[in-house]
Amino acid sequence: MEPMPVSAVVALTLGILLQISFPAVVDGAVENYSILTRRLVEPLLEGHDPDVIPVPMSGEPVNISLTLFLVDILEVDIERNQVEFLFYLSKVYNDPSLVWNPSPEEFGLDSVRLRRKDVWNPDVLFQDDIGSMSHQPQQSDIVDVKHDGTVTMTDKVRVRTLCQVYALSDRHAAICEIRLAPSSYDRSLLWLNEPTELTPNAMLFSAASKYHLMEMRVRKDTLHYATASYEEMVFTITFGRITPPDENK
Protein backbone atom coordinates (compact mmCIF):
# COMPACT_ATOMS: atom_id res chain seq x y z
CA MET A 1 0.00 0.00 0.00
CA GLU A 2 1.37 3.39 -0.97
CA PRO A 3 2.06 5.77 1.96
CA MET A 4 -0.74 8.28 2.41
CA PRO A 5 0.24 11.99 2.28
CA VAL A 6 0.00 13.77 5.61
CA SER A 7 -2.59 16.20 4.22
CA ALA A 8 -4.84 13.27 3.29
CA VAL A 9 -4.42 11.73 6.72
CA VAL A 10 -5.35 15.08 8.30
CA ALA A 11 -8.54 15.18 6.26
CA LEU A 12 -9.43 11.61 7.19
CA THR A 13 -8.65 12.19 10.87
CA LEU A 14 -10.79 15.30 11.06
CA GLY A 15 -13.42 13.58 8.96
CA ILE A 16 -13.78 10.75 11.48
CA LEU A 17 -14.29 13.25 14.28
CA LEU A 18 -16.94 15.11 12.26
CA GLN A 19 -18.71 11.94 11.23
CA ILE A 20 -19.35 11.08 14.86
CA SER A 21 -21.56 14.17 15.17
CA PHE A 22 -22.98 14.49 11.66
CA PRO A 23 -24.44 11.42 9.88
CA ALA A 24 -23.70 10.93 6.21
CA VAL A 25 -26.57 11.52 3.80
CA VAL A 26 -27.24 9.76 0.50
CA ASP A 27 -29.75 11.55 -1.77
CA GLY A 28 -30.76 13.65 1.23
CA ALA A 29 -32.08 10.67 3.19
CA VAL A 30 -30.37 9.38 6.32
CA GLU A 31 -32.81 6.47 6.33
CA ASN A 32 -31.64 5.32 2.89
CA TYR A 33 -28.04 5.55 4.03
CA SER A 34 -28.80 3.36 7.04
CA ILE A 35 -30.43 0.72 4.86
CA LEU A 36 -27.52 0.70 2.41
CA THR A 37 -25.01 0.52 5.24
CA ARG A 38 -26.79 -2.38 6.93
CA ARG A 39 -27.02 -4.28 3.63
CA LEU A 40 -23.27 -3.83 3.14
CA VAL A 41 -21.91 -4.27 6.66
CA GLU A 42 -23.73 -7.44 7.71
CA PRO A 43 -22.21 -9.71 5.01
CA LEU A 44 -18.92 -7.79 5.10
CA LEU A 45 -18.33 -8.61 8.76
CA GLU A 46 -19.69 -12.15 8.60
CA GLY A 47 -16.82 -14.42 9.62
CA HIS A 48 -14.47 -11.43 10.01
CA ASP A 49 -12.10 -11.85 12.98
CA PRO A 50 -10.82 -8.49 14.34
CA ASP A 51 -8.20 -10.28 16.45
CA VAL A 52 -6.33 -11.59 13.40
CA ILE A 53 -3.84 -9.35 11.60
CA PRO A 54 -5.11 -8.83 8.01
CA VAL A 55 -2.17 -10.26 6.08
CA PRO A 56 -2.65 -9.96 2.28
CA MET A 57 -3.18 -13.08 0.14
CA SER A 58 0.33 -12.53 -1.23
CA GLY A 59 1.70 -13.23 2.24
CA GLU A 60 3.48 -9.88 2.41
CA PRO A 61 3.50 -7.96 5.72
CA VAL A 62 0.74 -5.50 6.54
CA ASN A 63 1.75 -1.89 5.84
CA ILE A 64 0.72 0.72 8.40
CA SER A 65 0.98 4.51 8.19
CA LEU A 66 1.38 6.25 11.55
CA THR A 67 0.82 10.00 11.78
CA LEU A 68 1.28 11.92 15.02
CA PHE A 69 -0.41 15.30 15.44
CA LEU A 70 0.83 17.45 18.32
CA VAL A 71 -2.12 19.21 19.98
CA ASP A 72 -0.49 20.82 23.02
CA ILE A 73 2.40 20.71 25.50
CA LEU A 74 0.67 20.21 28.83
CA GLU A 75 3.51 20.30 31.36
CA VAL A 76 7.28 20.69 31.59
CA ASP A 77 9.06 19.39 34.72
CA ILE A 78 12.52 20.93 34.63
CA GLU A 79 13.81 19.12 37.72
CA ARG A 80 12.87 15.66 36.40
CA ASN A 81 13.50 16.48 32.71
CA GLN A 82 9.98 15.32 31.89
CA VAL A 83 7.47 16.71 29.40
CA GLU A 84 3.81 15.79 28.98
CA PHE A 85 2.22 16.07 25.52
CA LEU A 86 -1.26 15.76 24.06
CA PHE A 87 -1.41 14.03 20.66
CA TYR A 88 -3.79 12.70 18.07
CA LEU A 89 -2.47 9.44 16.62
CA SER A 90 -3.78 8.31 13.24
CA LYS A 91 -3.33 4.67 12.17
CA VAL A 92 -4.05 3.70 8.56
CA TYR A 93 -3.77 0.24 7.02
CA ASN A 94 -5.47 -1.95 4.41
CA ASP A 95 -7.65 -4.97 5.18
CA PRO A 96 -8.26 -7.01 1.99
CA SER A 97 -11.27 -8.71 3.59
CA LEU A 98 -13.10 -5.36 3.92
CA VAL A 99 -13.44 -4.60 0.20
CA TRP A 100 -16.65 -4.01 -1.76
CA ASN A 101 -17.94 -2.60 -5.04
CA PRO A 102 -18.90 1.08 -4.53
CA SER A 103 -20.79 1.41 -7.81
CA PRO A 104 -24.46 2.48 -7.67
CA GLU A 105 -25.42 -0.89 -9.17
CA GLU A 106 -23.99 -2.64 -6.11
CA PHE A 107 -23.80 -0.89 -2.73
CA GLY A 108 -23.41 2.73 -3.83
CA LEU A 109 -21.20 3.59 -0.84
CA ASP A 110 -17.61 4.81 -1.06
CA SER A 111 -17.00 4.38 2.68
CA VAL A 112 -18.72 3.29 5.87
CA ARG A 113 -18.26 3.84 9.58
CA LEU A 114 -17.68 0.73 11.67
CA ARG A 115 -17.24 0.10 15.35
CA ARG A 116 -13.60 -0.12 16.37
CA LYS A 117 -14.17 -3.49 18.02
CA ASP A 118 -15.23 -4.94 14.64
CA VAL A 119 -11.87 -4.29 12.93
CA TRP A 120 -8.25 -5.12 13.66
CA ASN A 121 -6.61 -2.52 15.91
CA PRO A 122 -2.80 -2.30 15.54
CA ASP A 123 -1.17 -2.53 18.97
CA VAL A 124 1.11 0.47 18.46
CA LEU A 125 2.63 1.80 21.68
CA PHE A 126 4.56 4.87 22.81
CA GLN A 127 7.80 3.19 23.81
CA ASP A 128 9.06 5.92 26.18
CA ASP A 129 5.79 6.85 27.87
CA ILE A 130 6.48 6.90 31.62
CA GLY A 131 2.88 7.90 32.35
CA SER A 132 1.22 5.07 30.42
CA MET A 133 -0.36 3.49 33.48
CA SER A 134 -2.41 6.61 34.24
CA HIS A 135 -2.74 8.01 30.71
CA GLN A 136 -4.93 5.58 28.81
CA PRO A 137 -5.73 6.66 25.22
CA GLN A 138 -9.14 8.07 24.40
CA GLN A 139 -10.10 5.97 21.40
CA SER A 140 -12.87 6.93 19.05
CA ASP A 141 -15.44 4.13 18.87
CA ILE A 142 -15.87 4.86 15.17
CA VAL A 143 -13.42 3.97 12.40
CA ASP A 144 -13.60 4.91 8.73
CA VAL A 145 -13.40 2.09 6.15
CA LYS A 146 -13.19 2.83 2.41
CA HIS A 147 -14.38 0.49 -0.31
CA ASP A 148 -10.78 -0.53 -1.14
CA GLY A 149 -10.26 -1.80 2.44
CA THR A 150 -8.40 1.25 3.78
CA VAL A 151 -9.06 1.51 7.52
CA THR A 152 -8.42 4.77 9.40
CA MET A 153 -8.66 5.09 13.19
CA THR A 154 -7.70 7.89 15.55
CA ASP A 155 -6.61 7.98 19.21
CA LYS A 156 -6.27 10.96 21.53
CA VAL A 157 -3.28 10.29 23.79
CA ARG A 158 -1.45 11.98 26.67
CA VAL A 159 2.22 11.03 26.77
CA ARG A 160 4.81 11.85 29.44
CA THR A 161 8.41 11.24 28.46
CA LEU A 162 11.99 12.08 29.42
CA CYS A 163 13.48 14.97 27.42
CA GLN A 164 16.54 17.18 27.27
CA VAL A 165 15.26 20.28 29.05
CA TYR A 166 17.44 23.39 29.02
CA ALA A 167 16.87 26.24 31.47
CA LEU A 168 17.48 29.60 29.78
CA SER A 169 17.37 32.33 32.46
CA ASP A 170 13.64 32.74 33.19
CA ARG A 171 12.60 30.51 30.30
CA HIS A 172 13.43 27.04 29.05
CA ALA A 173 13.58 24.92 25.92
CA ALA A 174 13.41 21.18 25.33
CA ILE A 175 14.17 18.48 22.77
CA CYS A 176 12.10 15.30 23.03
CA GLU A 177 12.02 12.02 21.11
CA ILE A 178 8.72 10.17 20.88
CA ARG A 179 9.06 6.56 19.71
CA LEU A 180 6.10 4.63 18.27
CA ALA A 181 6.36 0.91 17.57
CA PRO A 182 4.21 -2.22 17.34
CA SER A 183 4.33 -4.15 20.59
CA SER A 184 4.00 -7.70 19.27
CA TYR A 185 4.67 -7.82 15.51
CA ASP A 186 8.09 -8.03 13.86
CA ARG A 187 8.93 -7.20 10.23
CA SER A 188 7.75 -10.62 9.04
CA LEU A 189 4.16 -9.51 9.69
CA LEU A 190 4.13 -5.70 9.86
CA TRP A 191 5.93 -2.87 8.11
CA LEU A 192 5.68 0.82 8.91
CA ASN A 193 5.38 3.03 5.85
CA GLU A 194 8.14 5.55 5.30
CA PRO A 195 7.04 9.06 6.33
CA THR A 196 5.91 11.06 3.31
CA GLU A 197 7.21 14.27 4.89
CA LEU A 198 10.20 14.69 7.22
CA THR A 199 8.45 17.58 8.96
CA PRO A 200 5.02 16.45 10.22
CA ASN A 201 2.02 18.73 9.90
CA ALA A 202 1.57 20.90 13.02
CA MET A 203 -1.80 22.38 12.04
CA LEU A 204 -3.51 21.01 15.18
CA PHE A 205 -1.04 22.58 17.64
CA SER A 206 -2.89 24.89 20.02
CA ALA A 207 -2.50 28.59 19.23
CA ALA A 208 -3.15 29.31 22.93
CA SER A 209 -0.24 27.16 24.12
CA LYS A 210 2.34 28.64 26.49
CA TYR A 211 5.02 27.03 24.32
CA HIS A 212 6.43 27.77 20.89
CA LEU A 213 6.85 24.74 18.63
CA MET A 214 10.20 25.24 16.92
CA GLU A 215 10.47 22.01 14.96
CA MET A 216 8.92 18.56 14.64
CA ARG A 217 10.65 15.90 12.55
CA VAL A 218 10.07 12.20 11.92
CA ARG A 219 12.14 9.23 10.77
CA LYS A 220 11.76 5.46 10.59
CA ASP A 221 14.26 3.20 12.33
CA THR A 222 14.75 -0.56 12.08
CA LEU A 223 15.84 -2.42 15.20
CA HIS A 224 17.69 -5.71 14.66
CA TYR A 225 17.74 -8.41 17.31
CA ALA A 226 19.02 -11.99 17.32
CA THR A 227 15.63 -13.53 16.50
CA ALA A 228 13.76 -10.77 14.66
CA SER A 229 13.73 -7.18 13.39
CA TYR A 230 11.24 -4.49 14.37
CA GLU A 231 10.40 -1.05 13.00
CA GLU A 232 9.61 2.14 14.86
CA MET A 233 8.75 5.75 14.06
CA VAL A 234 10.75 8.39 15.92
CA PHE A 235 9.31 11.90 16.26
CA THR A 236 11.71 14.62 17.43
CA ILE A 237 10.02 17.68 18.95
CA THR A 238 11.87 20.91 19.76
CA PHE A 239 10.06 23.70 21.58
CA GLY A 240 10.58 26.68 23.89
CA ARG A 241 8.49 28.54 26.43
CA ILE A 242 6.91 31.79 25.27
CA THR A 243 6.24 33.28 28.71
CA PRO A 244 8.17 33.11 32.00
CA PRO A 245 7.21 30.14 34.26
CA ASP A 246 5.28 32.36 36.73
CA GLU A 247 2.87 33.50 34.00
CA ASN A 248 -0.06 31.74 32.33
CA LYS A 249 -0.15 28.98 34.91
FENRA-V171469 format. One record per helix or strand of 2 or more residues. SS is the DSSP state (H for helix, E for strand). FROM is the first residue (numbers start at 1). LEN is the number of residues. If there is no record, write none. Layout:
SS:FROM:LEN / SS:FROM:LEN
This chain:
H:6:16 / H:30:16 / E:62:16 / E:82:13 / E:111:5 / H:116:3 / E:124:3 / E:138:2 / E:142:5 / E:150:13 / E:164:5 / E:171:12 / E:190:3 / E:211:14 / E:229:13
